[in-house]
Amino acid sequence: MKDVKGTIIRIIAEYLDKEESELNGSSSFTEIGLDSLDIMELVMQMQEELDCKIELSQDITTIDSLAELIENGNREQATA
């Protein structure tokens, strides 16, 4: 399985033109400069690269929470 968190950080860093080391998994998306439209665009790219479906909710506000959602979703798909 791919490094989900690392992939998310790489995609966001490229989008924001930042170094990956500048992003912290526990920072909120708004703290790192993303709005809801940015997040939707990034989620589409993540779904393609990680070959998964991402159902966002208002509870998903950090890189860590997004990585957990994707990892749990992939586990559920693998056992279905």
N, C-alpha and C positions, 0 to 999 in steps of 0.2 A: 504494500500500500504506500502511496506517495506521502511525503511529509506535508500534511494538510496545513498546519500552522505556518511552516516555512513558505509554502506556495502562496498562502494568503498574504503574508508579509511582503513577499517579492512583488506580487501583483499590485498591492497598494503602494509600495515604495516607488515602483515604476510610474504609476498613475500620478503620484504627487511629486515626482522628480526629487525623491529623497533617498538617502542611504537606508538600507534595511536596518542598520543598527540604530537609526533614529526612531524606529517604531517599537513600541512596547505593547505586548499582548493585552495588558490590562487597561490601557488607555481607551477611552471611548472614541467612537468614530468622529464625533464632533470635536473632541480635543485635538485630533490629528488633522482636522480640516476637511472632513467629508460631510456633505449634506445628503439628503435622502436620494436625490437623483444620482449623485456620484456612487452611492452604495448600490443602487439598482444596476447601474452600468457595470460595476465591478463584479457583482454577483453573477451576471451573465457570463462574464469572462471566467470566473471561478468554476461555474458549472461546466463549462466547456473543457477547461484544463483538468479538472478533477473528476470529470465524467460522473457527475452526481446532480441531483435536484435539490435546490435549497429553498426551503419554505421559511422566509423571514418573518419575525414577529418583533414587537416592540421590546421584547426581553433581550434580543440579540443586539447588544450595543458595543461590544468589544471584539477584538481579534480572537481572544481566547474563547468567548462564548460562541462565535461563529465557527471556529475550528471544532469545538465540541459538538455543535449541531451537525456539522458535516460528517464527522467521525461516527456519531451515533446513527445518523441516517444511513450511512454506508453499511454499517453493521446490520441494521434492520433489513436492508435490501439483500444483503448476502445471505441472511437466514430465511428469507421469504421463499 
